[in-house]
Structures are given as structure tokens and as C-alpha cells.
Amino acid sequence: MRDMTKLVKAVKKLIKAIHDLWKKNKQTKKPLDDFWQS
């Protein structure tokens, strides 16, 4: 079961990273499409 908690922590970290990127992207008023294409 310890591997499961490791996985959950990794996923949560990933979601937080994506969320932070999205927030930064929103602040610069740049479309998300541009972000993914760059």
C-alpha cells in the first residue's frame, strides 16, 4: 500500500504544477493553446 500513497503524492504534485502553470498563463493573458504549442 505504500506505493499507492507515493503515487497519490506524485499525482497531487503534478496537478499542483499544472495548476500553477495555468495560473501564470492566465495572468499573462496568453491563450493556453499558445502555451501547449510552444
Secondary structure, DSSP 4 states (H G I P E B T S, - for coil): -HHHHHHHHHHHHHHHHHHHHHHHHHHTT--HHHHHH-
